[in-house]
Protein backbone atom coordinates (compact mmCIF):
# COMPACT_ATOMS: atom_id res chain seq x y z
CA UNK A 1 0.00 0.00 0.00
CA UNK A 2 1.42 3.37 -1.10
CA UNK A 3 1.83 6.16 1.42
CA UNK A 4 0.33 8.81 -0.88
CA UNK A 5 -2.91 8.25 -2.77
CA UNK A 6 -3.21 8.89 -6.49
CA UNK A 7 -5.97 7.90 -8.91
CA UNK A 8 -4.81 4.88 -10.94
CA UNK A 9 -5.73 6.47 -14.25
CA UNK A 10 -6.50 9.74 -15.96
CA UNK A 11 -7.16 10.63 -19.55
CA UNK A 12 -7.71 13.49 -21.95
CA UNK A 13 -7.72 14.32 -25.61
CA UNK A 14 -4.92 16.20 -27.34
CA UNK A 15 -5.13 19.87 -26.52
CA UNK A 16 -7.21 19.36 -23.42
CA UNK A 17 -6.14 19.76 -19.80
CA UNK A 18 -5.99 17.13 -17.09
CA UNK A 19 -5.29 17.26 -13.35
CA UNK A 20 -3.89 14.45 -11.23
CA UNK A 21 -4.28 14.53 -7.46
CA UNK A 22 -2.01 13.21 -4.74
CA UNK A 23 -3.49 12.90 -1.28
CA UNK A 24 -1.32 12.73 1.81
CA UNK A 25 -1.61 13.71 5.43
CA UNK A 26 -0.68 16.54 7.75
CA UNK A 27 2.60 14.70 8.41
CA UNK A 28 3.84 14.73 4.84
CA UNK A 29 2.28 16.86 2.10
CA UNK A 30 0.56 19.09 4.63
CA UNK A 31 3.74 19.67 6.62
CA UNK A 32 6.42 20.26 4.00
CA UNK A 33 6.82 22.04 0.67
CA UNK A 34 8.88 19.15 -0.67
CA UNK A 35 6.41 17.62 -3.09
CA UNK A 36 7.80 16.35 -6.36
CA UNK A 37 6.24 14.85 -9.46
CA UNK A 38 7.90 12.31 -11.76
CA UNK A 39 7.06 11.28 -15.30
CA UNK A 40 7.90 7.78 -16.46
CA UNK A 41 7.58 6.49 -20.00
CA UNK A 42 7.50 2.71 -20.59
CA UNK A 43 10.89 1.11 -20.17
CA UNK A 44 12.49 4.33 -18.95
CA UNK A 45 13.56 5.67 -15.59
CA UNK A 46 11.37 8.25 -13.87
CA UNK A 47 12.20 11.88 -14.54
CA UNK A 48 11.46 14.75 -12.17
CA UNK A 49 9.13 17.32 -13.74
CA UNK A 50 8.08 19.27 -10.64
CA UNK A 51 9.90 19.83 -7.35
CA UNK A 52 9.19 21.84 -4.20
CA UNK A 53 5.46 21.82 -4.97
CA UNK A 54 5.48 23.96 -8.12
CA UNK A 55 8.99 24.44 -9.52
CA UNK A 56 9.92 23.11 -12.94
CA UNK A 57 13.44 21.90 -13.75
CA UNK A 58 15.07 23.39 -16.78
CA UNK A 59 13.68 21.89 -19.97
CA UNK A 60 10.27 20.89 -18.61
CA UNK A 61 7.51 22.58 -20.65
CA UNK A 62 5.37 25.14 -18.86
CA UNK A 63 2.34 23.04 -19.83
CA UNK A 64 3.16 21.20 -16.63
CA UNK A 65 2.16 23.01 -13.45
CA UNK A 66 1.47 21.94 -9.90
CA UNK A 67 0.12 23.17 -6.60
CA UNK A 68 -0.71 22.11 -3.08
CA UNK A 69 -3.70 22.75 -0.86
CA UNK A 70 -3.70 21.36 2.63
CA UNK A 71 -2.76 17.69 2.49
CA UNK A 72 -3.31 17.29 -1.25
CA UNK A 73 -1.01 18.11 -4.13
CA UNK A 74 -2.06 18.37 -7.75
CA UNK A 75 -0.31 18.15 -11.11
CA UNK A 76 -1.93 19.82 -14.10
CA UNK A 77 -1.05 19.24 -17.72
CA UNK A 78 -2.50 21.69 -20.21
CA UNK A 79 -2.50 21.43 -23.99
CA UNK A 80 -2.11 17.65 -23.79
CA UNK A 81 0.24 16.12 -26.30
CA UNK A 82 0.65 12.52 -27.33
CA UNK A 83 4.09 12.39 -25.72
CA UNK A 84 2.55 13.25 -22.34
CA UNK A 85 1.13 9.74 -22.19
CA UNK A 86 3.08 8.20 -19.32
CA UNK A 87 2.92 7.20 -15.67
CA UNK A 88 3.07 10.03 -13.15
CA UNK A 89 4.18 9.65 -9.54
CA UNK A 90 4.09 12.13 -6.69
CA UNK A 91 6.48 12.06 -3.75
CA UNK A 92 6.85 13.95 -0.50
CA UNK A 93 9.17 14.39 2.43
CA UNK A 94 7.54 12.88 5.49
CA UNK A 95 9.72 14.08 8.32
CA UNK A 96 11.96 11.05 8.36
CA UNK A 97 15.00 10.40 6.26
CA UNK A 98 13.48 8.99 3.08
CA UNK A 99 10.82 9.93 0.60
CA UNK A 100 7.36 8.49 0.22
CA UNK A 101 5.60 8.01 -3.09
CA UNK A 102 2.14 7.78 -4.52
CA UNK A 103 1.06 4.63 -6.31
CA UNK A 104 1.22 6.29 -9.71
CA UNK A 105 -1.31 7.50 -12.26
CA UNK A 106 -1.39 6.25 -15.84
CA UNK A 107 -2.19 9.18 -18.10
CA UNK A 108 -3.74 8.22 -21.42
CA UNK A 109 -3.95 10.73 -24.25
CA UNK A 110 -6.96 9.61 -26.26
CA UNK B 1 26.02 15.29 -18.64
CA UNK B 2 25.01 13.39 -15.50
CA UNK B 3 25.28 9.64 -15.93
CA UNK B 4 24.41 6.91 -13.46
CA UNK B 5 25.02 3.33 -14.55
CA UNK B 6 23.81 0.45 -12.40
CA UNK B 7 25.02 -3.12 -12.61
CA UNK B 8 24.74 -6.34 -10.67
CA UNK B 9 21.09 -7.19 -11.17
CA UNK B 10 20.35 -10.91 -11.41
CA UNK B 11 18.02 -13.80 -10.68
CA UNK B 12 18.64 -14.98 -7.13
CA UNK B 13 16.99 -17.55 -4.91
CA UNK B 14 15.09 -16.56 -1.76
CA UNK B 15 17.51 -16.14 1.11
CA UNK B 16 20.33 -15.28 -1.26
CA UNK B 17 22.51 -12.20 -1.53
CA UNK B 18 23.34 -9.71 -4.25
CA UNK B 19 25.43 -6.57 -4.58
CA UNK B 20 24.37 -3.73 -6.84
CA UNK B 21 26.78 -1.07 -8.05
CA UNK B 22 26.22 2.35 -9.55
CA UNK B 23 28.98 4.33 -11.25
CA UNK B 24 28.43 8.08 -11.49
CA UNK B 25 29.90 10.66 -13.83
CA UNK B 26 29.25 14.20 -15.00
CA UNK B 27 28.73 15.76 -11.59
CA UNK B 28 30.35 16.12 -8.18
CA UNK B 29 29.49 12.69 -6.74
CA UNK B 30 31.19 13.29 -3.40
CA UNK B 31 28.94 16.23 -2.51
CA UNK B 32 25.60 14.57 -3.21
CA UNK B 33 23.17 12.49 -1.21
CA UNK B 34 22.50 9.26 -3.09
CA UNK B 35 19.55 6.91 -2.94
CA UNK B 36 18.51 3.48 -4.14
CA UNK B 37 14.91 3.42 -5.34
CA UNK B 38 13.06 0.19 -6.03
CA UNK B 39 10.22 -0.17 -8.52
CA UNK B 40 8.07 -3.24 -8.01
CA UNK B 41 6.57 -5.26 -10.88
CA UNK B 42 3.27 -3.52 -10.14
CA UNK B 43 4.90 -0.15 -10.71
CA UNK B 44 5.18 1.18 -7.17
CA UNK B 45 8.24 3.20 -6.20
CA UNK B 46 10.02 2.95 -2.84
CA UNK B 47 13.20 4.57 -1.58
CA UNK B 48 14.94 1.61 0.05
CA UNK B 49 18.14 3.30 1.21
CA UNK B 50 19.89 6.64 1.24
CA UNK B 51 23.42 7.78 2.12
CA UNK B 52 24.86 11.20 2.88
CA UNK B 53 27.82 12.65 0.94
CA UNK B 54 30.65 11.38 3.15
CA UNK B 55 29.01 8.04 3.91
CA UNK B 56 28.63 8.67 7.63
CA UNK B 57 24.84 8.72 7.54
CA UNK B 58 22.77 5.86 6.19
CA UNK B 59 19.00 5.57 6.15
CA UNK B 60 16.79 2.61 5.35
CA UNK B 61 13.11 1.95 4.86
CA UNK B 62 11.73 -0.44 7.49
CA UNK B 63 11.38 -3.35 5.05
CA UNK B 64 15.11 -3.37 4.23
CA UNK B 65 16.71 -2.35 7.51
CA UNK B 66 19.01 -5.10 8.76
CA UNK B 67 19.13 -6.85 5.39
CA UNK B 68 20.39 -4.15 3.01
CA UNK B 69 23.55 -2.07 3.37
CA UNK B 70 24.20 1.06 1.36
CA UNK B 71 27.75 2.30 0.91
CA UNK B 72 29.78 4.52 -1.36
CA UNK B 73 33.34 5.04 -2.56
CA UNK B 74 33.76 8.69 -3.43
CA UNK B 75 37.21 8.07 -4.91
CA UNK B 76 35.58 5.79 -7.46
CA UNK B 77 32.34 7.81 -7.79
CA UNK B 78 30.50 4.63 -6.96
CA UNK B 79 27.45 3.70 -4.93
CA UNK B 80 26.66 0.19 -3.71
CA UNK B 81 23.76 -1.75 -2.28
CA UNK B 82 24.53 -5.04 -0.55
CA UNK B 83 21.36 -7.08 -0.24
CA UNK B 84 21.09 -10.18 1.93
CA UNK B 85 18.31 -12.55 2.96
CA UNK B 86 16.45 -11.62 -0.20
CA UNK B 87 12.74 -12.23 -0.38
CA UNK B 88 10.27 -12.49 -3.25
CA UNK B 89 8.93 -9.03 -2.46
CA UNK B 90 12.40 -7.56 -3.03
CA UNK B 91 11.89 -8.25 -6.73
CA UNK B 92 11.99 -5.16 -8.87
CA UNK B 93 14.06 -2.70 -10.80
CA UNK B 94 16.59 -0.91 -8.61
CA UNK B 95 17.59 2.60 -9.59
CA UNK B 96 20.34 4.71 -8.12
CA UNK B 97 19.51 8.39 -7.98
CA UNK B 98 20.88 11.68 -6.76
CA UNK B 99 18.79 13.28 -4.07
CA UNK B 100 18.73 17.04 -3.66
CA UNK B 101 16.39 18.58 -1.11
CA UNK B 102 13.95 15.68 -1.17
CA UNK B 103 13.77 15.34 -4.92
CA UNK B 104 15.37 12.58 -6.96
CA UNK B 105 17.13 14.64 -9.56
CA UNK B 106 18.97 12.18 -11.79
CA UNK B 107 18.31 8.48 -12.21
CA UNK B 108 20.21 5.56 -13.70
CA UNK B 109 18.68 3.14 -16.16
CA UNK B 110 17.97 0.56 -13.47
CA UNK B 111 19.08 -2.97 -12.57
CA UNK B 112 16.59 -5.83 -12.50
CA UNK B 113 16.59 -8.01 -9.40
CA UNK B 114 14.42 -11.11 -9.46
CA UNK B 115 14.06 -13.20 -6.33
CA UNK B 116 12.61 -16.57 -7.19
CA UNK B 117 13.30 -20.25 -6.78
Interface residues (C-beta under 8 A of the other chain):
Chain A: X2 X32 X34 X36 X38 X45 X46 X47 X48 X51 X52 X57 X87 X89 X91 X92 X93 X96 X97 X98 X99 X100 X101 X103 X104
Chain B: X35 X43 X44 X45 X46 X47 X50 X59 X60 X61 X95 X99 X101 X102 X103 X104 X105 X107 X108 X109 X110
